[in-house]
Amino acid sequence: MNQNGNRPSPESLLAKLNQGEQAKLRVYIGAAPGVGKTYQMLEDAHLLKKQGADIVVAVVETHGREETKALIGELECVPMRRIEYRGVTLEEMDVDAVVARHPALAIVDELAHTNVPGSKNLKRYQDVLDLLNAGISVITAVNIQHLESLNDVVTRTTGVQVRETVPDYFLRRADEVVNVDVSVDTLRTRLRQGKIYDVVKIEQALNNFFRKGNLSALRELALRQVATDQATKSHDYREREGLDQAVIPEKVMVAMASRGSAKKLLRVGSRVAGRLASDWYAVYVETPNEELGRIKPPDYAALQENIRFAEELGAKVVKLKSRRVADALIDFARREGITHVVFGQTSRSRWDILLHGSIINRFLDEVRDATVQVVPLDQMSEVRSQRSE
């Protein structure tokens, strides 16, 4: 299924499992539904079972397709947990049952899935983390459009807003990220044959998400993501083994508002940090007017959501306290050796900037050894509205 021909073999995963006690994570990533991720996971599961691995299917979403059901074959399946929700009985992966069974390895499909209310965790990727923490290795799968840091890019490219996402730190936890790739024409043919969606949805899908331009762009994103992951792991390995000189690490800072949504900025920061294989900070400055008890409730709620989102993406959130926002950001960047800064584009008028000054201009004047990236914002979400002087 992987046209690159370099997919890691089941034997390589089995060797990793035998190397130590830490649970291993392999993630299959694809450009869209239908590329063959579930097929690849189940094929690997059968080969691993033949080689003596203790493996179970924790959850595989067949979507009613008989071909997928047949692929499961004689693999052991842990019974799903049945949950009553709004008068309907639904099934979710039974995390506790898988942990109690404690196989060496579990197959978990559709990583970005949101669990039914009443489940142990809100998201399936959190279920996977529970399995890994319990010492159970996992093979799982996700489409590139569900990666949180790419959410804006996918929306802009395809016109489709993806609601279910997986934070980037999950992929950084993976021991292997493998691209399952087929050509755009092959994928559209599978769709026409009814192998991806029901017949009634085929024409709509072909004319919307599955347009050739969309699929080509998503395919490129998937290839880039896997290449970035491999480069990061190679760099970490060389540094750990002392195979080359350690370089001065890049440090990324997102200048985050104390109010308004900062999600677009944080996604950009996460992508930059991923490319540079670096740690990164989400930094906001609390002025006297924004201290607890004085900050407006809507602003406080937005700030807490920004903090939650930043932590989910893997950022270290830093609160600075100062009357002057620019001074605090400049001091922090110098102290921490920040090399790349992400600001939001202000909507203030040129006259206002000339009259009162600009945080970004101050920063550019005083921090000469950092790359500054200014991100256009779709809605008003300024880095700060306080004056820098």
TAJOSUL-V459407 format. One record per backbone hydrogen bond with DSSP energy under -1.0 kcal/mol. NH is the residue of the N-H (numbers start at 1). CO is the residue of the C=O. Records with the same first field share a line. If there is no record, write none. Layout:
BEGIN
NH=CO, CO
END
This chain:
BEGIN
5=2
13=9
14=10
15=11
16=12
17=13
18=14
19=16
26=138
27=176
28=140
29=178
30=142
35=32
40=36
41=37
42=38
43=39
44=40
45=41
46=42
47=43
48=44
49=45
50=46
51=47
52=49
53=48
56=105
57=76
58=107
59=107
65=62
69=65
70=66
71=67
75=72
78=57
81=92
83=90
85=88
88=85
90=83
92=81
95=93
98=94
99=95
100=96
101=97
102=98
104=54
105=54
106=137
107=56
108=139
109=59
111=141
113=110
115=122
119=116
124=113
127=123
128=124
129=125
130=126
131=127
132=128
133=129
134=130
135=132
136=131
137=104
138=24
139=106
140=26
142=28
144=30
146=143
147=144
148=166
150=147
151=148
154=150
155=151
156=152
157=153
158=154
159=155
166=146
170=167
172=168
173=169
175=25
176=25
178=27
180=29
187=183
188=184
189=185
190=186
191=187
192=188
193=189
194=191
195=190
201=198
202=199
205=201
206=202
207=203
210=205
211=208
215=211
216=212
217=213
218=214
219=215
220=216
221=217
222=218
223=219
224=220
225=221
226=222
227=223
228=224
229=225
230=226
231=227
232=228
233=229
234=230
235=231
236=232
237=233
238=234
239=235
240=236
241=237
243=238
252=279
253=340
254=281
255=342
256=254, 283
266=262
267=263
268=264
269=265
270=266
271=267
272=268
273=269
274=270
275=271
276=272
278=273
281=252
282=316
283=254
284=318
286=320
290=287
291=288
294=291
295=291
300=296
301=297
302=298
303=299
304=300
305=301
306=302
307=303
308=304
309=305
310=306
311=307
312=308
313=309
315=310
316=280
318=282
320=284
322=286
328=324
329=325
330=326
331=327
332=328
333=329
334=330
335=331
336=332
338=333
339=251
340=251
341=371
342=253
343=373
345=375
353=349
354=350
355=351
356=352
357=353
362=358
363=359
364=360
365=361
366=362
367=363
371=339
373=341
375=343
END
